[in-house]
Amino acid sequence: MQNNAMRELLKLSCNAKTRSGHPCKSTTVKGKKRCRMHGGTNNGAPKGNMNSFKHGYYTKENIAKRSEIHKLIKECRKLSQELEGDY
């Protein structure tokens, strides 16, 4: 009987480590794995969150565009050097 009670308590405990290194003794938020002080009430940012999106410089599309532009510039320089050498 006592083992079952201990298992239930372990299921309900937060399991986060405190600053002293000991496990948190608070109970979990219903349906979550952490207590309210260790992120049990925080769902995190919603999907598609645009709060941190400022300019889009590092998006995959823009990185690919810049790469293509750099390749074209390199080809243009190579062609201009070849043309200058022909005169």
Protein Blocks (a to p, Z undefined) as FASTA:
>chain_A
ZZmmmmmmmmmpnoiacfkopacfbdcdehiabdfknopmpgbjaehiaklpmnommgmk
lmmmmmmmmmmmmmmmmmmmmmmmmZZ
